[in-house]
Amino acid sequence: MAQDVVSRRAGGRAERVAKRTAPPELNPCPPGQPGGFYKPLSEPEIVAIYETALRLLAELGMGEVPEVLERRFLECGAKKSGSRILFPREMVERCIDVAAKRFTFHGRDPRRSIDVGGDRVHFGTGGAAVQTLDLDTGRYRPSTLRDLYDFTRLQDTLTNVSWFTRCCVATDVPDNFDLDVNTAFALLKGTTKPVATSFTLAEHVEPIIRMVDIALGSDGAFRRTPFLKAHISPVISPMRFGEDAVLVTLACMEHGLPLSCITAAQSGATAPAMLAGFLAQSLAETLGSLMMVNVFRPGYPMVFSNWPLVIDLRTGAFCGGGGEISVMNAASAQISNWLGLPSGVASSMTDAKAVDAQYGVEKALSSLAAGLAGGNLIYESSGMMASLLGASFEAFILDDEMHSMIYRALRGIEVNEETLGFDAICEAVLGEGHFLGGAQTLAAMQRDYFYPKFADRDAPITWTEKGQRDAWARARQAAKAVLEAHHPSYLDPTAEARIRDEFNILLEA
């Protein structure tokens, strides 16, 4: 038998070594892995939170409901009590029943589209950082439109950013229509992934969609493959609507933009400090957004984006990292999945200002918890630093590798006749006494193992000989290399010229 093993390994040691050192041809941890394994809440606990949310909607209701929305709510079965609108249980559950359960979030490149809903997990971005960690100085400075475009084209090269929402605010652009249109332009120019943005006012939606149609080459082209999603917070905690955001939502629906309706209450400030009570209130508020969408357009594509956020109760400062926010967002994903709704949660919002032990602990803990719980779209999970006040090019690089590791953990272990390897074990024991170079080892090397580029696995002496560079330095070098080399041409020059003629585009040509 040993002779048979030797003959099957013909080809020589050099060939085997070459195969072992060649880069993997397969991605052992692609985006869209299944989640839902981590369940911080039991079934009775979910039911108790859900029942409390329904009671809040039925007995306390929502305040400051804009007239156009109030009128539609009342037509669909809501009741008015003083200045508040109350929602009977049957109305809420009817909206849950008709709400979209899955939809395609298109990319301009169809190969980059993603399926939202079910048990599939995707990491992406979000946030509105007002500072950027400068690649050259290592210091925070106000974010610019150029930073936003550079972040857009950097993440365009990263496998594990499934969609891109603007991660920073262009503080050098006036906070009016110019900010909204230039933000959307940077996304159009820098990537063909699914993208998301926000709108300051409802009247900004129509002209920006006209700009998108110009980029696509024909009127109405956007409606056929809506790759731009709107991030909106129509509900303001505690338990009231924001009129401007409601009107933006309705305008987005008129033009076919998918929605992420985000509830972002904060513990002990705009929601209870008790975690269960927090989850009940934020669930009720996100259901308020769901009803707002579905009384106008049943089944309209909306991500149920319930983001429980935490503050440090000693100081009132927002806390992006820690055990509480990790378990809360995991529980939110679990509840949304229990309802059968496409879930959106937030993670990886470290409070660290630089890469250090705090950075690694907070990002990994919160991202892994959200992924294991089955969050369909996990926002804020790439590039964010300093409690969402800062964004970092280096962090984008390191977070992309972290998410490969998380996807690998979510993928789990495939158990079948081939992977149990009975014959391979017998072969190795009775043959060469090891598994190095074996056919199954080589196959598993590409299929089952992830090889990081930035996590260092060298021996200490080798690391020393290479200059003792840490992960931050390696990521900085990689980010600079991408920004120097990757200048995508995703806008047709004629279309770009038309856009620049019609709109006040401030990004240099």
Disulfide bonds with the S-S distance in Angstrom:
none
